[in-house]
Amino acid sequence: MHLIKKYFPHLNEEQMLMLESLYPIYAEWNRKVNLISRKDIDFFFERHVLHSLSVLKVTGFSPGTRIMDFGTGGGFPGIPLAIACPACSFWLVDSIGKKIAVIKDVVAKLGLQNVQAMQTRGEALTEQFDFVVSRAVKSLPVFMLWVRDKISDHHRNDLANGVLYLKGGDVAQELAGLGEGYRIFPLSDYFSEPYFNTKKIVYLYKKNINIT
């Protein structure tokens, strides 16, 4: 947890306790459902909690911001972000029922009031959001086709509405067909741990969502 406090010292005691309590909940679930690899569970706070919170190094979210976590899996990045941003609303969406069951249990145990967990395909939703976040569920061109109609035109943050995509490795080929409406934020600019050397957030502007 010292990593979280190191990079996000503004989080209050209640938020820190909630983030800390994630580990025993996920460790228990991981014995029943294969959510997180054995290797990664040993680095839970670095590779899941801190990685999720990295979105907040790119932008803060104004109160009332609506965020969809598309293909949330076990609830990352959505759950840590919801803890850190209690005045925002989060929709955590995944098509796999057992993963949504885990998220609902986490939400209930933490008493989170700003999270909705939905078992559905994200592309099937008709609602709109200020931002869509995701941890590399699909290649970017395909992903952008799925979410292009989910981004609202009504902006409430300093950063224009769009997609915040957590990605590792080389993204040049995936971005080649997406024009110039994006920006890459290397996470090594914010975190000194070697795990983040190849990690990045790709931010794609609303104007670039309607690709063909």
C-alpha positions in Angstrom: 0.0 0.0 0.0 3.0 2.3 0.4 3.0 2.5 -3.4 -0.5 4.0 -3.5 0.3 6.5 -0.8 3.5 7.4 -2.5 1.9 8.3 -5.8 -1.6 9.4 -4.6 -1.0 11.1 -1.3 -4.3 13.1 -1.6 -6.4 10.0 -1.0 -8.0 10.1 2.5 -7.8 7.4 5.2 -11.2 5.9 4.3 -10.2 5.6 0.6 -6.8 4.0 1.6 -8.6 1.5 3.8 -11.0 0.6 1.0 -8.1 0.1 -1.4 -6.2 -2.0 1.1 -9.3 -4.2 1.7 -9.4 -5.1 -1.9 -6.6 -7.6 -1.6 -8.2 -10.1 0.8 -11.5 -10.0 -1.1 -9.8 -10.7 -4.4 -7.5 -13.3 -2.9 -10.5 -15.2 -1.6 -12.3 -15.0 -4.9 -9.2 -16.0 -6.8 -9.2 -19.3 -5.0 -12.6 -20.0 -6.5 -12.5 -18.2 -9.8 -9.4 -17.7 -12.0 -9.4 -13.9 -12.1 -5.8 -13.0 -11.6 -2.7 -15.1 -12.3 -0.8 -16.4 -9.4 2.2 -14.3 -10.4 0.2 -11.1 -10.6 -1.7 -11.7 -7.3 1.6 -11.4 -5.5 2.0 -7.9 -7.0 -1.7 -7.0 -6.6 -1.3 -3.4 -5.5 1.3 -2.5 -8.2 -0.2 -4.4 -11.2 -3.9 -3.9 -10.6 -4.6 -1.1 -8.1 -1.8 1.3 -9.0 -2.1 0.5 -12.7 -5.8 1.3 -12.5 -5.3 4.6 -10.7 -2.7 5.6 -13.3 -5.7 7.0 -15.3 -5.8 9.8 -12.7 -2.3 10.9 -13.6 -3.6 11.7 -17.0 -6.8 13.5 -15.9 -8.9 14.1 -12.9 -12.7 13.6 -13.2 -15.1 16.4 -12.3 -18.0 15.5 -10.0 -20.8 14.0 -12.0 -18.5 12.5 -14.6 -19.9 9.2 -16.1 -17.3 6.5 -16.9 -17.8 3.1 -18.5 -15.2 0.4 -17.8 -15.6 -1.7 -20.9 -14.6 -5.4 -20.5 -13.9 -4.8 -16.8 -12.9 -8.4 -16.0 -12.5 -8.5 -12.2 -13.2 -4.8 -11.9 -10.0 -3.0 -13.1 -9.6 -0.2 -13.6 -13.1 0.6 -12.5 -13.2 -0.4 -8.9 -10.0 1.5 -7.8 -11.1 4.5 -9.8 -14.6 4.5 -8.2 -12.9 4.4 -4.7 -10.7 7.4 -5.7 -13.5 9.3 -7.3 -16.6 9.0 -5.2 -18.4 11.9 -6.8 -18.3 10.2 -10.2 -20.5 7.3 -11.6 -19.0 4.1 -13.0 -20.6 1.4 -15.1 -18.5 -1.8 -15.0 -19.5 -3.9 -18.0 -18.4 -7.5 -18.9 -20.1 -10.3 -20.7 -18.9 -13.0 -18.3 -21.3 -13.6 -15.4 -18.8 -14.9 -12.8 -16.7 -11.8 -13.2 -19.7 -9.5 -12.6 -20.6 -11.6 -9.6 -17.2 -10.9 -8.1 -17.6 -7.1 -8.8 -21.0 -7.1 -7.1 -19.5 -8.8 -4.1 -16.7 -6.2 -3.9 -19.2 -3.4 -4.3 -21.4 -4.8 -1.5 -18.5 -5.4 0.9 -17.1 -1.9 0.4 -20.4 -0.2 0.3 -19.7 1.6 -3.0 -22.6 3.7 -4.0 -21.2 4.9 -7.4 -20.8 1.6 -9.2 -23.2 -0.3 -11.4 -22.0 -3.8 -12.5 -23.7 -5.1 -15.7 -23.4 -8.4 -17.4 -23.7 -7.4 -21.0 -21.5 -6.7 -24.0 -20.3 -3.1 -23.9 -21.1 -2.5 -27.5 -24.7 -3.3 -26.9 -25.3 -0.4 -24.4 -27.2 2.5 -25.7 -26.2 4.9 -22.9 -23.5 7.6 -23.3 -20.6 8.4 -21.1 -17.9 11.1 -20.7 -15.1 8.5 -20.8 -14.7 4.9 -21.7 -11.8 3.2 -19.8 -10.4 -0.3 -20.5 -7.4 -2.5 -20.1 -6.6 -3.7 -23.6 -9.6 -6.0 -24.2 -9.2 -5.8 -28.0 -7.1 -4.1 -30.7 -7.7 -0.4 -30.8 -9.4 -0.1 -34.2 -11.9 -2.8 -33.3 -12.4 -1.3 -29.8 -13.0 2.2 -31.2 -15.7 0.8 -33.6 -17.4 -0.7 -30.5 -17.5 2.5 -28.5 -17.8 5.3 -31.0 -21.4 5.9 -30.2 -20.9 5.7 -26.4 -19.1 9.0 -26.0 -21.2 12.1 -25.1 -20.7 15.4 -26.9 -21.3 17.3 -23.6 -17.9 17.9 -21.9 -17.5 18.6 -18.2 -13.8 17.9 -17.7 -10.6 19.7 -18.8 -9.8 16.7 -20.9 -12.3 16.3 -23.8 -14.5 13.3 -23.7 -13.0 10.1 -25.2 -11.3 6.8 -24.5 -8.6 6.1 -21.9 -7.0 2.8 -22.9 -4.4 1.1 -20.7 -2.0 -0.7 -23.0 1.4 -2.4 -22.9 4.0 -2.8 -25.6 4.1 -1.2 -29.0 0.9 0.4 -30.2 2.2 2.1 -33.4 0.6 -0.5 -35.7 -2.8 -0.3 -34.0 -2.8 3.5 -34.1 -1.7 3.8 -37.7 -5.2 3.8 -39.0 -6.7 6.1 -36.4 -5.6 9.4 -37.7 -4.1 12.0 -35.4 -6.8 12.2 -32.8 -4.9 10.5 -30.0 -2.2 11.1 -27.4 0.1 8.6 -25.7 1.0 8.9 -22.0 3.9 6.6 -21.0 3.3 5.4 -17.4 7.1 5.4 -16.8 6.7 9.2 -16.7 4.7 8.8 -13.5 5.9 5.6 -11.8 9.5 4.4 -11.3 8.7 0.7 -10.9 10.0 -1.5 -13.8 6.6 -2.9 -14.4 5.5 0.4 -15.9 8.4 0.7 -18.4 6.3 -0.6 -21.3 2.9 0.5 -20.0 1.0 3.5 -21.4 -2.4 5.1 -21.6 -3.7 5.9 -25.1 -6.1 8.7 -25.0 -8.4 9.0 -28.0 -10.4 12.2 -28.5 -14.1 12.2 -29.0 -13.7 13.7 -32.5 -11.7 10.7 -33.6 -14.2 8.1 -32.3 -16.2 7.9 -35.6 -13.7 6.0 -37.6 -14.7 3.8 -40.5 
